[in-house]
């Protein structure tokens, strides 16, 4: 019974971590988008680099 409680507790912890990770991904993507917008007004070469980083982040 205590094993089941421990498993339940672990599942809750994993769920919390997944929520934190999702939240961090959203924040990063938002920041990348802001960076993209800033860079777009400066130079297309930087945009390519930012997009590359963005696609790497989305893969995480």
Secondary structure in CASP SS format (residue, H / E / C, confidence):
PFRMAT SS
TARGET T0000
AUTHOR 0000-0000-0000
METHOD secondary structure of the structure
MODEL  1
X C 1.00
X H 1.00
X H 1.00
X H 1.00
X H 1.00
X H 1.00
X H 1.00
X H 1.00
X H 1.00
X H 1.00
X H 1.00
X H 1.00
X H 1.00
X H 1.00
X H 1.00
X H 1.00
X H 1.00
X H 1.00
X H 1.00
X H 1.00
X H 1.00
X H 1.00
X H 1.00
X H 1.00
X H 1.00
X H 1.00
X H 1.00
X H 1.00
X H 1.00
X H 1.00
X H 1.00
X H 1.00
X H 1.00
X H 1.00
X H 1.00
X H 1.00
X H 1.00
X H 1.00
X H 1.00
X H 1.00
X C 1.00
X C 1.00
X C 1.00
X H 1.00
X H 1.00
X H 1.00
X H 1.00
X H 1.00
X H 1.00
X H 1.00
X H 1.00
X H 1.00
X H 1.00
X H 1.00
X H 1.00
X H 1.00
X H 1.00
X H 1.00
X C 1.00
X C 1.00
END
